[in-house]
């Protein structure tokens, strides 16, 4: 006859201590993984946004170049007209950092307050991206 209560230990499962230790180790590893992945996921959009800002700036600068080529053909004062258009934000959404006439004197640039206005320096920004162009007559 087989007894229901056996004196031999039945080792088919895990003890409560083994289950608790496994859960603690798994939770510690989960927290470490969540911290690592959380930081990466939160900032994953930044490179994409920088590229988008760069393309937007490039598109704005291309519009300025096309407009300047048109002004060269149709205007008596193309640089002054372009300067005014840039100041009025007619090309899109950007911030003007610098938009003025310059001259080059001994290798350095200076503000040109004289009547001769042959070079227009334009620097625009969009987010953290910036772009500079020189328009010459």
Number of C-alpha atoms within 10 A of each C-alpha: 3 5 6 6 6 8 7 6 6 7 7 6 7 8 9 8 9 10 10 11 11 10 12 11 10 12 12 11 12 12 11 12 11 12 12 11 11 12 10 11 10 9 10 11 10 10 10 11 13 15 12 15 19 19 14 18 22 14 14 19 20 13 15 20 15 12 16 21 12 12 17 16 9 10 12 10 12 20 22 17 15 20 19 13 14 19 13 11 12 13 16 14 13 18 15 16 13 14 19 17 24 20 19 11 8 6 7 8 12 11 12 16 11 9 6 10 17 14 17 22 18 19 16 20 19 18 13 9 15 17 15 13 14 12 17 13 11
